[in-house]
Amino acid sequence: MVRGRRFGLASLFFALLSGFVEAEVPLYEAKARLGPVASPPVKKARWDKLDRTLEAWLEAEDARRFAQQAGLHTEGEAVQVYVVAVPGAEKTVQSFLVEQGCKKLSRAENTFQCFANATLLRAAAQHQDVLAVRVPSYYRPAPWETRTGVRALMGSMTTEALNAMNATMWHSAGFQGQGVKVGVIDAGFTGYESLVGSDLPPSDRFIIWPNGSANMANSEHGTMCAEIVADIVPQATMYVAAIATEVDIVNAIQWMQSQGVRVITMSLGWLSWGPGDGTGTLATAVNNFVSSGGFWANSAGNSRLAHWQGNLVDSNGNGFLEFDGAGLEVNYITDGAGNCVNIPAQTSISASLVWNQWNAPQTDLDFYIVKWDAAGSQWVVLGKSEDTQNGQVGQRPVEENFDVATTNEETCYGFAIKYYSGPTNVQLEFFNRFDGNPLKAYVGDGSLTPPADASGAVATAAVHVATMNLEPYSSRGPTNGPGGALTGGSVKPDLSGYAQVSCNAYGANQCSGTSAASPHVGGAAALVLSGYPSYTGSQIRTYLEMNAEDMGPGGKDNDYGLGRLRLGTPPASTCTTPGTPSGLASSKSSVLSGETFTLSWAAASLADSYELQFANNSGFSGAQSYDIAGTSTGFQVTTTSAMTAYFRVRAKRTCGATGNWSNTVQVSVSPSGGGGGGSNVYWIPVVANAPGQGSYFYSDVMVLNVGTASSAVAFTYYPAGQTAVGANSASPIPAGGQGIFRDIVGQFNKVGTKGVLKVEAPQPLKVFSRTYNKLAAGNSLGLTAGTTFGQGMEAYSLADTLSAGQSAYLVGLTQNAFYRTNIAVANFGTAVASVTVTLYSGSGAQLATYNVNLNPGELKQEDQVFVSKAGQSNLESGWAKVTVTSGSGVVAYASVLDNVATGGQKPSDPTTIPFKR
């Protein structure tokens, strides 16, 4: 839970006057108090061309651990770096990098990206044609981008903006993106596999950038964007690229251009990706694509409340910048009412600071993430970014690569900027990615994030699809002036798109941000291109701008641009619109949850197929769509409370035209009892979204409907030590269909917990789960970030469980230098259960006995059980007997895990040992 805390200004000011203290000591330096800097010591850099993060990595005693803590991307003993060449010496530097074995080499202008080991880094730092070697400026997602709502990854969800943007008229006229190639660039496309052919184009029209395949599972953010585009141009061919850096983006653009893509949408931005004045590597790449005839839509950013800009002011001379006129030296994250908000532990907390010295910066500033220490009533440093800026060519006016960027306790966090040396007449700005909450002192002006500042980019603001009001987070213009100055910029954004729409990636009405707005504009551009194939990107832009509906003050402004997206009348079409289905009716006017009924209608002229929509409201907001070949279908609604189901249908043609909606039919649905599931109940002993050793555990749940009718699914999650929570699948699973529920615990917003999961449905199911740990960047095992180790876990019915007086066995257990064993027991019954676990050696000798009491829905696990209960750390062979002494509904399992450690971390690659009767 995020809670607010109110501080008086005096307590903040007092703590800062007495200096910061460090919360955790970085590996590369001793603990030191940060105080006034009237006579600052000279920063000593052994390698002048390396940024301080890379220099620290070279000097770290445990390089792998440091890389993980600092968020470096690793491959074996190498880290990903940018090597910046002297302009004109690119060929020389490229040959040098190839000879030195730099892996996965790519390039954007004079910047080379590759994985370099320590030897190569030292050589590059001494090469005369190398200007600088630094950590890439990675795109880092906001917390909401990885937080999803419970939904089945099947069926269909459609953006509610189609009518508002007039896309339905174009669809009815037969224009649905036929013959158009559209690109989506993003940080990841998690779950796309289950949507290809339904909410995404079929596999022959869904093309993945080969160089980004390793990033595809990094985020569902791109899946959202791709779904929105597909809703607008369902017949287009889609090219997707999953990226992590600026160099990746440039290379993805070049690949898409080589494939004939003429429209690209990207919902990414980062403050240090350019001066914000329309220049820089990315702005150049965008403008080049547009100059060659392409159209580029870009999210304006969600930073209006999470951005600050201003002059360097330090009235008390203690070295710390003051963010307001009242001496505020820590700009902390609030709850919107001025209270410093408590942020949960293990939350990514990233930020970027830049200032207007983009050519050999002479002003040296340092940037800190600080947290509130309630016991000491002071701010302490969590993470620091302290690169050197002393006028050297190749340096950047950027601080963002913190040595620690993950919260380590639930408290409130903020940011501080410290002046180190150099001219003080600078203008600076920073933003952070906890952008759903305002900074204590925020500045909305100029909060646009590059490359939305590029003149060729159609920067897109966000309006709420239901109210048409500007979203409060939507970044505001103008762009920066020349060189990153805070004055002299241009009006941006250019258009406004739609947010709070529905998609499978995040759920009904949960697809938000300017990230959702931009693909509406990109999809609209592709739709215009399908109607006017000869149009250039500039002509498409002119068309969209001329037809936009003006919002706010008259003309283009820094909030809405030229107004909200609205397509004009489509061109004449040769695809005749089909007729309207008549007589839509239901075989039953009222049903119980899970009860099957039939929907039927009269055939429409020229219809090749039909689209059936189901919703829980008469406005069909968040409706589910189903493709039906004939004029009738069986249907089933599962619910835990009384509701009215609404249905409508329309005809479709293969040439793209769609007809008008039929009459609406209502069906009253009453709960049948037993949750949303009916008579088929299954239990998974453990699902998780919780930290492991050197990694983090997630659980996906697979549900296969082996019944004869479609079926919704009800879930009840019992997190250890917390109250149970429940939810239904967002759409029914048809007979023979499989729903995949990604990160099921995260979808319940129960991050950091593990526990038992109950699955119910009126139709028989096959239920299985996979709990896996995804390794972080810089993990001590030297494996690529995102590498996973998984543990399969089957679901049980109550008939499979143990009751009082029954016993079962866990075999093949071991505890030694190579493996360790954990034993877990869970209670699926309705009363308290008592269990006795007896441990044996492979020779049959009894080693220990312990008892476990379990509340209904409770899971308890004993880690390294042979050590903790029997004192056995070198047991080659063992087994356990599990006996239920009271209660029922008990299951047990063991996990045998790899025990080989590197740097104190274990891979936690578990094998599940189910109980045997």
VENGI-V826236 format. One line per field, one symbol per residue. ss: DSSP state (A for helix, B for strand, O for the rest). phi: phi as a letter, one per 40 degrees, with the letter a starting at -180 (. if undefined). Layout:
ss=???
phi=???
//
This chain:
ss=OOOBBOOOAAAAAAAAAOOBBBOOOOOOOOOOOBOOOOOOOOOOOOOOOBOAAAAAAAAOOOAAAAAAAAOOOBBOOBBBBBBBBOOOOAAAAAAAAAAOOOBBBBBBOOBBBBBBOAAAAAAAAOOOOBBBBBOOOOOOOOAAAAOOOOOOOOOOBOOOOOOOOOAAAAAAOOOOOOOOBBBBBBOOOOOAAAOBOOOBOOAAABBBOAAAAAAAAAOOAAAAAAAAAAAAOOOOBBBBBBOOOAAAAAAAAAAAAAOOOOBBBBOOOOAAAOOOOOOOAAAAAAAAAAAOOOBBBBBOOOOOOOBBBBBOOOOOOOOBOOOOOOOOOOBBBBOOOOOBBBBOOOOBOOBBBBBOOOOOOOOBBBBBBBBBBOOOOBBBBBBBBOOOOOOOOOOOOBBOOOOOOBOOOOBBBBBBBBBBBOOOOOBBBBBBOOOOOOBOOOOOOOOOOOOOOOOOBBBBBBBBOOOOOBOOOOOOOOOOBAAABOOOOOOOOOBBBBBOBBBOOOBBBBBOAAAAAAAAAAAAAAAAAAAOOOOOAAAAAAAAAAAOBOOOOOOOBOOOBOOBOOOOOOOOOOOOOOOOOBBBBBOOOBBBOOOBBBBBBBOOOOOOBBBBBBBOOOOOOOOBBBBBOOOBBBBBOOOOOOBBBBBBBBBBOOOOOBOOOOOOBBBBBBOOOOOOOOOBBBBBBBBBBBBOOOOBBBBBBBBBBOOOOOBOOBBBBBBOOOOOBBBBOOOOBOOOOBBBBOOAAAAOOOOOBBBBBBBBBOOOBBBBBBBBBBOOOOOOOOOOOOOBBBBBBBOBOAAAOBOOOOBBBBBBBBBOOOBBBBBBBBBOOOOOBBBBBBBBBOOOOBBBBBBBBBOOOOBBBBOOAAAAAAOOOOBBBBBBBBBBBBOOOBBBBBBBBBOOBBOOBBOOOBBBBBOBO
phi=.cbcbbbcddccccccccgcbccbcdccaccaccbdbcbcccccbcbccccccccccccccbccccdcccgccbagcbbcbbbcccdgbcccccccccccgccfcaabfcbbbacbcccccccccbcccbcabacdcccbccdccbbbbcaccagabbcccdcccgcccccccgbbgdgbbbbbbacibdgcdcbcgbcbdcdcbbbbcdcbcccdccacdccdccccccccbccccbbbbcbbbccdcdcccccccccgcbbbbbbbaacccicgbgbhdcdccccccccchcbbbacchbbdcbbbaiccbaccgcgbcbcacbgcbbcccbcgbgccccbccgccbbaabbacbcbfcbcbbbbbcbbcccccfacbccabbbccbbgcchcbcbbacccbbbcbacabbabbbbcbagdbcbbbaaabccccbccdbbbccgcdbdcccccccccbcbbcccbgcccccdcbcccccdggccbgcbcacbabbbbgbbacdbhcfbcbgccccccccccccccccccbdcccdcccddcccccccdbgccgcbcbbgchcdaccccccbccccccbcbgdabcbcaacdgccbbbaaccbcgccabbbbbabaccfcgccbbcbcbbaacaabbacacabcbbaaacbbcchcbccccccbbbcbbccgggcbgcbbbbbdabaaacbcgaacbbbbbbbcbcbacacbbbbbbcdgbccbbabccacccdgcbbbbcfdccccfbcgbaicbbbbacbcbbbabbbbbccccgcccgccdgdbbbbcaccbcccccbbdgcbabbbgcaaacbbbbbbbbbbccbbcbbbbbbbbcccgccbababbbbcdgcbbbbcfccccbbgbbbbcaaaabbbccagagbbaabbbbdbcbbggbbcfccbcbccbc
//
